[in-house]
């Protein structure tokens, strides 16, 4: 059985000055149903955050829209003052009006307010990594990127990342300010952003896959994930995470959970090594179609 240490996943150096272990934690699930309101078990949510630090996790990803505000508040309550090696990343640019309701708002005045309020909730003087949660199609992109650059210049944000973007959008943002990370939906079962991952590896950016455990039919009996799990005495989730870690050295994982047990299970994937034959079988089963 793999041991429990996020350190085994190796490190990635965000912006060349923030080294983090590549097995991180996504704090979306420490909220209520529909990512709305407080968690059903508040004490367990706080235990998860404390246990993450105990497991050697040095990267926690959240957003002001998780709750909204609940996730950021709990992180500060549980972990502030923060360990010296902990990087807490947050996001802004999505407005919540109810459970599972998300709307892009990228007006510069609103994004500035998002940063200011996240600083207050997280009890920080500077946010280590601030990510534009979504690009607002109704606001000029240069305005959205520009206000993030302003706040970086003011010292309120150290590094900037993007979420759910294509290569063209990343390059447009990089014309305005440095970008150190991209957070897109990506997993063994959903590789639609393969070109973005390749671009991040080429350009030295972190690629942070959200919904990393999606594997679909690959986990069915006899499927490649199921076969690998049996051979390695691991769970399907651990195999899916181990594949992501091997897929690229630029992958920074943030599997989320509201359970200490599941947190430990996910973290154990850091020491799970996929043999070449199993890794290639999963690659072949999920490779994106090419024209």
C-alpha positions in Angstrom: 0.0 0.0 0.0 1.5 3.4 -0.9 2.6 5.5 2.0 1.0 8.9 2.9 3.3 11.8 1.8 2.6 14.4 -0.7 6.3 15.0 -1.0 6.6 11.8 -3.1 4.9 13.5 -6.0 7.9 15.8 -6.5 7.8 19.6 -6.7 6.9 22.3 -9.2 8.3 25.8 -8.9 5.4 28.3 -9.5 6.8 31.4 -11.1 10.3 30.1 -10.4 10.0 31.3 -6.7 7.2 29.2 -5.1 8.1 25.5 -4.9 5.1 23.3 -4.0 4.6 19.6 -3.9 2.7 18.4 -7.0 0.1 16.6 -4.9 -2.0 19.5 -3.6 -5.6 19.9 -2.3 -8.6 21.5 -3.8 -10.8 23.1 -1.2 -14.1 23.3 -3.1 -15.7 20.4 -1.3 -15.5 21.8 2.2 -18.7 23.7 1.4 -22.4 22.7 1.3 -24.3 20.8 -1.3 -24.0 22.5 -4.7 -20.9 24.3 -3.5 -23.3 26.5 -1.6 -23.3 27.4 2.1 -21.4 25.8 5.0 -20.3 22.2 5.0 -22.6 19.5 6.5 -19.8 18.6 8.9 -17.8 21.7 9.8 -15.5 19.9 12.2 -14.5 17.4 9.6 -13.8 20.2 7.1 -11.4 21.7 9.5 -9.8 18.3 10.2 -9.3 17.8 6.4 -7.4 21.1 6.2 -5.2 20.3 9.2 -4.6 16.8 7.9 -3.6 18.1 4.5 -0.7 20.0 6.1 0.2 16.9 8.1 0.4 14.9 4.8 3.0 17.4 3.4 0.6 19.2 1.1 2.0 22.6 0.4 -0.5 23.8 -2.3 -4.2 24.5 -1.5 -6.5 25.8 -4.2 -9.8 27.7 -3.4 -12.0 30.4 -4.8 -14.2 33.2 -3.4 -17.2 31.5 -5.2 -16.9 28.3 -3.1 -19.7 28.8 -0.7 -19.4 31.6 -1.6 -16.7 32.7 0.7 -17.0 29.6 3.0 -13.9 27.8 1.7 -11.7 30.9 2.1 -13.0 31.5 5.7 -12.4 27.9 6.8 -8.9 27.9 5.4 -8.0 31.0 7.3 -9.7 29.6 10.5 -7.9 26.3 10.3 -4.4 27.3 9.0 -3.7 30.9 9.8 -0.9 31.8 10.5 0.1 29.8 7.6 3.2 27.5 7.4 6.1 29.1 5.6 6.0 26.6 2.8 2.2 26.7 2.2 0.9 28.3 -1.0 -2.8 29.2 -0.8 -4.2 30.0 -4.3 -7.6 31.5 -4.8 -9.7 32.7 -7.7 -12.2 35.4 -8.6 -14.5 36.4 -11.5 -17.5 34.1 -10.9 -20.6 35.3 -9.1 -22.8 32.9 -7.2 -26.6 33.4 -7.0 -27.5 29.9 -5.8 -26.5 26.3 -5.6 -24.7 25.3 -8.9 -25.3 28.7 -10.3 -22.1 30.4 -11.7 -22.0 33.6 -13.7 -18.9 35.4 -15.1 -18.3 38.9 -14.0 -15.0 40.4 -15.2 -15.5 44.1 -14.7 -12.2 45.6 -13.4 -13.9 47.2 -10.4 -15.4 43.9 -9.5 -12.2 41.9 -9.9 -10.4 44.5 -7.8 -13.1 44.0 -5.1 -12.6 40.2 -5.3 -8.9 40.5 -4.6 -9.4 42.9 -1.7 -12.0 40.7 -0.1 -10.0 37.5 -0.6 -7.1 39.2 1.1 -9.3 40.0 4.0 -10.9 36.6 4.3 -7.6 34.7 4.0 -5.8 37.1 6.3 -3.1 37.8 3.8 -1.1 40.8 2.8 -0.4 39.3 -0.6 -2.1 36.4 -2.5 0.6 34.0 -3.7 -1.4 32.9 -6.8 -4.5 34.6 -7.9 -6.4 33.0 -10.8 -9.1 34.5 -13.1 -11.8 32.0 -12.6 -13.4 32.6 -16.0 -12.9 35.2 -18.7 -16.1 37.3 -19.0 -17.1 37.4 -22.6 -18.9 40.7 -22.1 -15.8 42.6 -20.9 -12.7 43.3 -23.0 -10.1 40.8 -22.1 -7.4 43.4 -22.0 -9.4 45.1 -19.2 -9.6 41.9 -17.2 -5.9 41.1 -17.6 -5.0 44.8 -17.1 -6.6 45.1 -13.6 -4.8 41.9 -12.5 -1.6 43.4 -13.7 -2.3 46.6 -11.7 -2.9 44.6 -8.5 0.2 42.6 -9.1 2.2 45.8 -9.5 0.6 47.1 -6.2 1.9 43.9 -4.4 -1.6 42.5 -3.6 -1.0 39.6 -5.9 2.3 37.8 -6.4 1.5 35.5 -9.4 -1.5 35.3 -11.8 -3.1 32.2 -13.3 -6.0 31.5 -15.6 -8.8 29.0 -15.6 -10.7 27.3 -18.5 -8.8 28.9 -21.3 -7.3 27.9 -24.6 -3.8 28.6 -25.9 -4.9 31.8 -27.8 -6.3 33.2 -24.5 -3.2 32.3 -22.6 -1.0 34.0 -25.1 -3.3 37.1 -25.1 -3.0 37.3 -21.4 0.8 37.0 -21.5 0.9 40.1 -23.7 -0.3 42.0 -20.7 1.2 40.3 -17.7 3.1 37.1 -16.7 1.0 34.0 -16.3 2.4 31.1 -14.2 -0.5 28.6 -14.2 -3.6 27.3 -16.1 -6.4 25.5 -14.4 -8.6 23.6 -16.9 -10.8 20.6 -16.7 -8.7 17.5 -17.5 -8.5 13.9 -16.5 -7.8 10.5 -17.8 -11.3 10.4 -19.1 -11.5 13.9 -20.4 -8.4 15.0 -22.4 -10.0 17.8 -24.5 -7.3 20.3 -23.3 -4.4 18.2 -24.4 -3.0 21.1 -26.4 -3.1 23.4 -23.4 -1.2 20.9 -21.3 1.4 20.6 -24.0 1.7 24.4 -24.2 2.1 24.7 -20.5 4.9 22.1 -20.5 6.6 23.9 -23.4 6.4 27.3 -21.7 7.1 26.2 -18.1 3.6 26.9 -16.7 1.8 24.9 -14.1 -1.1 22.9 -15.4 -3.7 22.4 -12.7 -6.4 19.9 -13.8 -9.8 20.2 -12.1 -12.2 17.3 -11.8 -9.0 15.0 -12.1 -10.7 11.8 -11.0 -13.1 11.5 -14.0 -12.3 8.2 -15.7 -15.8 6.9 -16.8 -15.9 3.5 -18.5 -12.1 3.0 -18.0 -12.9 1.9 -14.4 -15.4 -0.8 -15.5 -14.4 -4.4 -14.8 -11.6 -5.3 -17.3 -11.0 -1.7 -18.2 -7.4 -0.3 -18.1 -7.9 1.6 -14.8 -9.6 -1.4 -13.2 -6.8 -3.7 -14.4 -4.1 -1.3 -13.2 -5.8 -1.0 -9.8 -5.9 -4.7 -9.3 -2.3 -5.2 -10.3 -1.0 -2.4 -8.1 -3.3 -3.0 -5.2 -4.6 0.5 -5.5 -7.9 2.3 -5.9 -9.3 3.6 -9.2 -8.8 7.2 -7.9 -5.2 6.5 -7.1 -4.5 5.1 -10.5 -6.2 8.1 -12.2 -4.1 10.5 -10.1 -0.9 8.6 -10.7 -1.5 8.8 -14.4 -1.8 12.5 -14.2 1.4 12.9 -12.3 3.2 10.9 -14.9 1.5 12.6 -17.8 3.6 15.7 -17.4 6.0 17.2 -14.8 4.0 20.4 -15.1 0.8 18.8 -13.7 -0.1 20.1 -10.2 -2.9 18.1 -8.7 -5.7 19.4 -6.5 -8.1 16.5 -5.9 -10.8 17.7 -3.5 -12.7 16.0 -0.8 -14.6 16.8 2.5 -13.3 13.6 4.1 -10.0 12.9 5.9 -10.2 9.3 4.7 -10.6 10.3 1.0 -7.8 12.9 1.4 -5.5 10.2 2.6 -6.5 7.9 -0.2 -5.8 10.6 -2.8 -2.5 11.6 -1.2 -1.3 8.0 -1.3 -1.3 8.2 -5.1 1.9 10.4 -4.8 3.9 7.2 -4.3 2.1 5.0 -6.8 4.3 4.3 -9.8 2.7 3.2 -13.0 4.7 0.6 -15.0 5.3 1.5 -18.6 2.9 -1.0 -20.0 0.0 0.1 -17.8 0.7 3.7 -18.5 0.7 3.2 -22.2 -2.5 1.1 -22.1 -4.3 4.0 -20.5 -2.8 6.5 -22.9 -4.0 4.4 -25.9 -7.4 4.0 -24.4 -7.9 7.8 -23.9 -5.8 9.5 -26.5 -7.7 12.3 -28.2 -8.7 11.7 -31.7 -6.7 13.5 -34.4 -7.9 14.7 -37.7 
